Amino acid sequence: MTQQTRYVIAVLPGDGIGQEVIAEAEKVLRAVAERFGWHVELRHGLVGAAAIDQTGRPLPDETLALCQSADAILLGAVGDPRYDDPRSRIRPEQALLALRKTFELFANLRPVWVHPALASASPLRPEIVQGTDCIVIRELTGGIYFGEPRVESDQRAVDTMIYHRNEVERIARIAFQAAQRRKRKVTSVDKANVLACSRLWRRVVDQVARDYPDVVLQHMLVDAAAMHLMRHPRDFDVILTENMFGDILSDEASVLAGSMGMLPSASLGEGRLGLFEPVHGSAPDIAGKGIANPLAAILSVAMLCRYSLRREREAKAIENAVGRVLEAGYRTADIAVPGQPVVTTQQMGDLVVGALSAQGSGT
Ligand code: NAD
């Protein structure tokens, strides 16, 4: 008897709709494992406000230990209006920073894919967004957000932006490797006409590019990139950028997809362990109503298969299943046009599981 491959996934649903969308993502993960013949063990942990309520801490030690023993982390969302005051000493969002820091997750990947059937869900014209398929790869642990902020007086404040060669090199490699699996183009975004950090960034990216001769490299200034993204989003494949520019550009790019409920993400480090989560938050305005779109969480499972389990076929099978459900006309409320019938969170999860099981083997 051959031994079945077995993976342990730390599942941290968190708060609000995090719990609802992760329940559907779990169904899809179990279904894909069953279909492709491997075993997955889902171990649940507390995170965010749910963890503060029960343990007093947003990321309890037990949750951290659970993540340490796992092949990947699947997270829903953290955040609760009760803790929204940024001056609060304990906040749910601290869990995310602690996870990134503990596991040195320095690369944030946010794909933006506009399914043809959803081109009209974007606030931009359908002919502009149609065919968009890009990924923003953002450096997550360096740059100005990790400098030395100083408020020197009520007249003067200072922030510092620092980048080291190795920080640029490792994120650039992730971008070039991602491009090799996609359309083989990297657009590196910086502000090299002004910032010293950007000039270092550009030099290092040029050097790394020599190891990937099959990938086309283009440099673009961040102001031009912000404009180009709204005018010609199809021109982009992999967008590689530093922390602050990535923060801004990834939110800008998310508009193309029409709803936060469609956007998955991955945070990766040097090893295989990654953190996978929908881009959206806990959405207290719709929590508990069963109407949240679970596709961002489900597409995060596809990323988990691709980047942590290194199972590309499974990742594609999930993405294809989502595509088929959308092509068949099923919509949650956030992506429906007025008058179109809508399905619930749970129904959408079931539809994706159904589409996954219906696909022929080897998809
Ligand atoms: P949000 O992403 O939770 O919601 C923004 C809007 O998008 C809301 O109108 C919401 O109903 C809608 N929306 C989001 N996800 C959806 C989905 N799957 N389906 C349908 N509609 C969806 O952002 P917010 O309201 O600014 O923040 C709410 C809480 O979430 C805050 O406490 C915030 O700190 C937290 N937050 C957490 C994360 C995270 O866990 N990574 C990210 C962003 C915000």
Residues whose N, C-alpha, C, O or C-beta is under 5 A from the ligand:
A	BS01	NAD	G76 A77 V78 G79 D80 M260 G261 P278 V279 H280 G281 S282 A283 P284 D285 I286 I291 A292 N293 D334
